Amino acid sequence: MNCLVIIVALIKRIILSFIQMEKIKIENHSFTAFSWFAGWLFTIGFLGLSFWKGALAILVWPYYIGVFINSII
């Protein structure tokens, strides 16, 4: 009889945990990443940068975008 009480308590706990479970919202930011990458490629092509200057642009370009956005805000 004692095992039956334990099993019922476990089942009750499992059911309550499913009822009280929070919903998880998954956000997909692939469009933002693609836009950033497309802008980076456009910048390299528009300025006619070499490979190494383009690789350096990966590090420098976001800084200048941040400075520009900060001046707007």
C-alpha positions as a Markdown table, in Angstrom:
| # | Residue | x | y | z |
|---|---|---|---|---|
| 1 | Met | 0.0 | 0.0 | 0.0 |
| 2 | Asn | 2.9 | 2.3 | 0.8 |
| 3 | Cys | 4.3 | 1.9 | -2.8 |
| 4 | Leu | 0.9 | 2.8 | -4.3 |
| 5 | Val | 0.9 | 6.1 | -2.3 |
| 6 | Ile | 4.4 | 6.9 | -3.5 |
| 7 | Ile | 3.5 | 6.2 | -7.1 |
| 8 | Val | 0.4 | 8.3 | -6.9 |
| 9 | Ala | 2.4 | 11.2 | -5.4 |
| 10 | Leu | 5.0 | 11.0 | -8.2 |
| 11 | Ile | 2.3 | 11.0 | -10.9 |
| 12 | Lys | 0.6 | 13.9 | -9.2 |
| 13 | Arg | 4.0 | 15.8 | -9.1 |
| 14 | Ile | 4.6 | 15.1 | -12.8 |
| 15 | Ile | 1.2 | 16.3 | -13.8 |
| 16 | Leu | 1.5 | 19.5 | -11.8 |
| 17 | Ser | 5.0 | 20.2 | -13.2 |
| 18 | Phe | 3.5 | 20.0 | -16.8 |
| 19 | Ile | 0.7 | 22.3 | -15.8 |
| 20 | Gln | 3.0 | 24.9 | -14.2 |
| 21 | Met | 5.7 | 24.7 | -16.9 |
| 22 | Glu | 6.7 | 28.1 | -18.4 |
| 23 | Lys | 6.6 | 28.5 | -22.1 |
| 24 | Ile | 10.0 | 29.1 | -23.7 |
| 25 | Lys | 10.1 | 31.7 | -26.5 |
| 26 | Ile | 12.7 | 30.9 | -29.2 |
| 27 | Glu | 13.8 | 33.9 | -31.3 |
| 28 | Asn | 15.6 | 33.5 | -34.6 |
| 29 | His | 18.1 | 36.2 | -35.4 |
| 30 | Ser | 19.3 | 34.9 | -38.7 |
| 31 | Phe | 17.9 | 37.8 | -40.7 |
| 32 | Thr | 19.9 | 40.2 | -38.6 |
| 33 | Ala | 23.1 | 38.2 | -39.0 |
| 34 | Phe | 22.5 | 37.9 | -42.7 |
| 35 | Ser | 21.9 | 41.7 | -43.0 |
| 36 | Trp | 25.1 | 42.4 | -41.2 |
| 37 | Phe | 27.1 | 40.0 | -43.4 |
| 38 | Ala | 25.5 | 41.4 | -46.6 |
| 39 | Gly | 26.4 | 44.9 | -45.5 |
| 40 | Trp | 29.9 | 43.8 | -44.7 |
| 41 | Leu | 30.3 | 42.3 | -48.2 |
| 42 | Phe | 28.8 | 45.4 | -49.8 |
| 43 | Thr | 31.3 | 47.6 | -47.9 |
| 44 | Ile | 34.2 | 45.4 | -49.0 |
| 45 | Gly | 33.0 | 45.4 | -52.7 |
| 46 | Phe | 32.1 | 49.1 | -52.7 |
| 47 | Leu | 35.5 | 50.2 | -51.3 |
| 48 | Gly | 37.5 | 47.7 | -53.4 |
| 49 | Leu | 39.3 | 46.3 | -50.3 |
| 50 | Ser | 41.8 | 43.5 | -50.5 |
| 51 | Phe | 41.3 | 40.3 | -48.5 |
| 52 | Trp | 43.3 | 41.4 | -45.5 |
| 53 | Lys | 41.7 | 44.9 | -45.4 |
| 54 | Gly | 38.3 | 43.1 | -45.6 |
| 55 | Ala | 39.3 | 40.8 | -42.8 |
| 56 | Leu | 40.3 | 43.9 | -40.7 |
| 57 | Ala | 36.9 | 45.4 | -41.6 |
| 58 | Ile | 35.2 | 42.7 | -39.7 |
| 59 | Leu | 36.7 | 44.2 | -36.5 |
| 60 | Val | 36.6 | 47.9 | -37.4 |
| 61 | Trp | 33.2 | 48.2 | -39.2 |
| 62 | Pro | 31.0 | 47.5 | -36.2 |
| 63 | Tyr | 32.9 | 50.1 | -34.2 |
| 64 | Tyr | 32.1 | 52.8 | -36.7 |
| 65 | Ile | 28.5 | 51.7 | -36.9 |
| 66 | Gly | 28.2 | 51.9 | -33.1 |
| 67 | Val | 29.7 | 55.4 | -33.1 |
| 68 | Phe | 27.3 | 56.5 | -35.8 |
| 69 | Ile | 24.3 | 55.1 | -34.0 |
| 70 | Asn | 25.4 | 56.6 | -30.7 |
| 71 | Ser | 25.6 | 60.0 | -32.3 |
| 72 | Ile | 22.0 | 59.6 | -33.5 |
| 73 | Ile | 20.7 | 58.5 | -30.2 |
